Amino acid sequence: MTIWKHRLVLDTSTPQQFYLPIAARVLTIQLQDNDITFWTCHETLSERHRTIREFHIFGTGFEFDGYGLSYIGTVQRNGYVWHIFEKSL
């Protein structure tokens, strides 16, 4: 197993895509050095079997269509609260 770190840009207008191993599991999402960061865990050999995974950021009070979205976590940054979801592709 290997744990990998990924950074999200604070952008609520555009989904962010990552090319990750199919079996990668999101462990947590937190702020690291004021960056929204999430960590995934997967078998090192699973690197060969990848897929696009899409993440969305919404602020508290934002309206959004939640269809096909799975909650990943919440972070607080500079007085604002941001909620991260992954879309099933």
C-alpha positions in Angstrom: 0.0 0.0 0.0 1.0 3.6 -0.6 -0.5 6.9 0.5 -0.5 9.8 -2.0 -1.2 13.5 -1.5 -3.3 15.6 -3.9 -4.1 19.3 -3.8 -7.4 21.0 -4.9 -7.6 24.6 -6.1 -10.3 26.6 -4.3 -12.5 27.0 -7.3 -16.3 26.5 -7.0 -17.0 27.1 -10.7 -15.1 24.2 -12.2 -14.9 20.5 -11.2 -11.3 19.3 -10.8 -10.2 16.0 -12.3 -7.5 13.6 -11.1 -6.2 10.6 -12.9 -6.1 8.1 -10.0 -5.9 4.3 -9.6 -9.4 2.7 -9.8 -9.0 1.2 -6.3 -7.7 4.5 -4.7 -9.6 5.2 -1.5 -9.9 8.8 -0.2 -8.6 8.8 3.4 -9.2 12.3 4.5 -9.3 15.9 3.3 -7.7 18.7 5.3 -5.9 22.0 5.0 -2.1 21.7 4.7 -0.2 25.0 4.5 -3.5 26.7 3.6 -4.1 24.4 0.6 -7.1 22.0 0.4 -5.4 18.6 0.3 -6.7 15.1 0.2 -4.9 11.8 0.6 -5.6 8.5 -1.1 -4.4 5.0 -0.4 -4.0 2.1 -2.8 -1.9 -0.8 -3.7 1.3 0.3 -5.5 0.7 -2.1 -8.4 -2.7 -0.7 -9.0 -1.0 2.3 -10.6 -1.5 0.7 -14.0 -5.3 0.7 -13.8 -6.4 4.3 -13.6 -9.5 6.3 -14.1 -10.6 10.0 -14.0 -12.1 11.0 -10.7 -13.9 14.4 -10.4 -14.1 16.6 -7.3 -16.4 19.6 -6.7 -16.1 22.3 -4.0 -19.2 24.1 -2.6 -19.4 26.7 0.1 -21.9 26.7 2.9 -25.1 28.2 1.7 -24.4 27.5 -2.0 -27.1 25.8 -4.0 -26.0 22.8 -6.1 -27.3 19.6 -7.8 -26.2 16.8 -5.6 -27.1 14.0 -8.0 -24.3 11.5 -8.3 -22.1 13.3 -5.7 -20.6 11.6 -2.7 -19.5 13.6 0.3 -15.7 13.6 0.9 -15.2 16.1 3.7 -15.3 19.7 4.9 -12.5 22.2 5.5 -12.4 25.7 6.9 -10.2 28.3 5.3 -9.9 32.1 6.0 -13.3 32.2 7.8 -15.2 30.2 5.1 -16.4 26.6 5.2 -15.9 24.5 2.0 -17.5 21.1 1.4 -15.9 18.6 -1.1 -17.8 16.0 -3.0 -16.7 13.4 -5.6 -18.9 12.9 -8.7 -19.5 9.3 -9.9 -18.4 9.2 -13.6 
